[in-house]
């Protein structure tokens, strides 16, 4: 009887996975095939940028929604990924020349740490490794001292301030407040070319699907249950013989690397990267995206990111002066009325509907028991 119930649960899990894969592929097909046909070049580029932001939303949901680590400093990793690819793009100049902004500040020789970024392969590796390693080192220093909760959030916010001020003040190295802009070519192809824009848009979708699959894999099975156990009761996890530190460091490093990839795609498609990516406000916006969609769901991070950013675009175009008021009001509504976000609310409504008509599946033989059916009817009355 127990084995039969367990088999039914496994069959349902497999069915759920197949349905999820089918939905993901259908949405990917819609984005890859239909959207380029119906959207203008500007709107398609806008969608590509927003999809790159959903990647960092997934990374944030991984550590906040599933591990309970509220990072207010993910803009650091996002910005570092953007700067890494931007440095390569700014070096796409004739041999012997320097990036245009350096001449404005009297720089006559390329700084030593810029030289490796002549290589596209090095830049791609740097996009992933630099944010990932930084997140891993920062996480290790924090988590080994058992710093968590609001103190962890404050530390990440302090780190954002440090990195923002550093990049903002380095005019000769990174063009200061203006950042790195005016990218022209990638691998010898003009970035304004329609074909190149479609390639970047398609790559963004592919990496989004890969990131979603990676996060789904990490949050499933034993590892995923352990992350949620750390989120819900870290002390009990320690009593069970696990060291939460190494798991938190790993997931924080993965999340940082994901944010770096998102920053690189966003920088290429937007044509610039600046210290604003490391601004406190931008990091808090990321939290709002995940909160609106519903943390701990992954799909909520994607939905919330797209919804908030499209709302910002629409309202800023139509009512430029009220967007910030709307953003604040939206966050207040989510916190007070929808604490689990849109996906959390939908899941609650769906479960409520299903539970009213569902039958016990753990022990299927109970459904055929006449005494159990008799008791169910009597209790129902």
C-alpha positions, -999 to +999 in steps of 0.1 A: +000+000+000+028+024+009+048+015-023+017+021-044+012+055-029+049+063-033+047+052-070+018+075-076+037+104-060+067+097-083+044+095-113+029+129-104+063+144-100+074+132-134+042+145-150+047+179-133+083+180-147+071+172-182+044+198-180+069+224-168+093+215-196+065+218-222+055+253-208+091+265-208+096+253-244+063+269-255+073+303-240+108+300-255+093+294-289+070+324-285+099+346-275+123+333-302+099+331-332+069+353-326+082+383-308+108+393-334+081+393-360+056+415-341+079+439-322+097+469-335+135+469-333+134+492-302+108+472-284+126+439-291+158+454-277+138+465-247+125+430-242+160+416-245+172+439-218+143+430-195+149+393-201+185+398-191+172+413-158+151+382-152+184+362-151+196+383-121+161+379-106+165+341-107+198+344-090+184+366-062+154+343-058+179+314-054+195+329-023+166+348-009+135+327-017+151+293-011+180+300+013+167+330+032+196+353+025+183+388+016+211+404-004+208+442-009+241+442-029+235+421-060+241+452-080+279+446-074+279+414-092+256+426-119+278+457-125+311+437-125+297+414-152+288+444-172+321+461-168+340+429-177+323+426-211+324+464-216+362+465-212+365+440-240+341+460-262+360+493-256+392+477-267+378+470-302+398+499-316+427+500-341+460+487-328+479+511-307+449+533-298+433+536-264+396+537-254+382+571-263+376+583-228+412+578-216+424+605-239+401+630-221+420+624-188+455+624-202+460+586-200+488+577-224+493+540-216+467+513-212+465+502-175+479+467-170+447+450-159+430+461-192+454+440-214+438+406-208+405+420-220+417+421-255+407+384-255+370+377-259+375+343-242+391+359-212+363+385-210+336+358-210+354+339-183+358+371-163+320+378-166+314+346-147+344+341-124+350+377-111+314+381-097+313+344-086+346+345-068+339+378-052+305+365-039+322+333-027+349+352-008+325+377+007+301+349+016+328+329+033+339+359+054+304+366+064+289+331+069+318+316+088+311+342+115+274+331+114+262+365+103+227+363+090+194+380+088+193+418+088+230+420+096+238+402+063+216+425+044+233+456+060+267+442+051+258+437+015+244+472+013+276+486+027+296+466+001+274+483-026+283+517-013+320+508-014+320+495-050+298+524-062+321+550-048+352+532-062+339+529-098+323+564-096+356+580-087+378+562-112+376+586-142+410+575-157+403+538-154+365+534-159+353+569-170+338+576-136+301+585-134+296+582-172+308+546-172+318+527-204+296+536-234+295+537-272+302+501-280+307+496-317+316+460-326+315+425-311+338+399-328+341+423-357+303+426-362+286+460-358+264+459-327+237+480-344+233+454-371+198+438-370+213+403-372+236+408-343+208+422-322+187+391-329+217+369-320+221+387-286+184+385-280+183+348-287+214+342-265+197+360-237+167+337-239+190+306-241+209+316-210+176+325-193+164+289-199+197+275-188+197+296-156+161+286-149+170+249-153+201+253-131+181+270-103+154+244-106+179+216-104+196+232-073+164+237-055+151+202-062+161+170-045+182+167-013+203+199-019+172+220-024+155+206+007+187+215+026+186+250+013+151+254+025+159+239+058+187+265+063+161+292+054+135+279+079+157+268+108+195+270+104+201+260+140+183+227+136+203+220+104+235+223+125+221+199+151+215+174+123+252+174+115+254+197+085+275+228+082+253+255+066+283+277+059+296+258+029+262+255+014+254+292+018+288+301+004+283+279-027+248+291-034+258+328-029+287+323-053+264+307-079+240+336-075+268+361-079+280+344-111+244+344-125+241+381-118+274+387-136+261+370-167+229+391-165+250+422-163+270+413-193+239+407-215+223+439-202+254+460-209+258+448-245+221+453-253+218+487-236+251+499-250+266+511-217+274+502-182+280+527-153+283+529-116+245+532-114+244+494-118+260+493-083+237+519-068+218+510-037+185+519-053+191+494-082+199+466-058+167+473-039+147+473-071+159+437-077+144+427-044+111+444-054+110+424-086+113+391-068+089+402-040+062+412-065+065+380-085+068+358-054+100+346-038+108+309-036+090+301-069+116+310-097+087+317-121+077+345-098+111+361-102+107+361-140+071+374-139+079+401-113+109+414-132+090+417-165+059+431-148+077+458-128+101+469-156+073+471-182+052+491-158+081+514-152+086+518-189+049+525-196+044+549-167+077+567-173+067+573-209+031+584-201+035+599-166+072+605-160+067+622-126+047+595-108+067+563-115+086+564-082+053+569-063+039+539-081+069+518-073+067+526-036+030+519-036+035+486-054+060+474-028+037+485+000+008+465-015+030+434-019+042+436+016+008+442+032-016+424+009+004+399-011+034+389+011+040+358-010+038+377-043+017+371-073+028+335-078+023+327-041-012+341-042-020+321-073-006+290-058-027+295-027-059+300-047-051+269-069-044+247-039-075+259-022-095+249-052-078+216-057-080+207-020-118+211-020-121+182-045-089+162-041-087+128-026-061+111-005-033+097-026-008+087+001-029+056+009-051+049-022-067+019-006-085+042+019-106+055-010-122+021-014-128+016+023-165+017+030-160+028+067-138+057+056-163+068+030-191+067+056-170+088+081-162+113+054-199+118+046-209+121+082-181+146+090-190+165+059-225+169+072 
